[in-house]
């Protein structure tokens, strides 16, 4: 199996940190404003942040 066939790895701790950051931010904004519609958006942003953090910490293709 060559290096090109490998799928990018996701490091669990940085990924979880990104999701947690987005979720907590979304939850705080939801509680402060009473607008639930923003919560799923921040969870989605947290998912993307988790991927970015994971890749920045050495996961994914080099």
Secondary structure, DSSP 8 states (H G I E B T S, - for coil): --GGGS-----HHHHHHHHHHHHHHHHHHHHHH--THHHHHHHHHHHHHHHHHHHHTT-S--
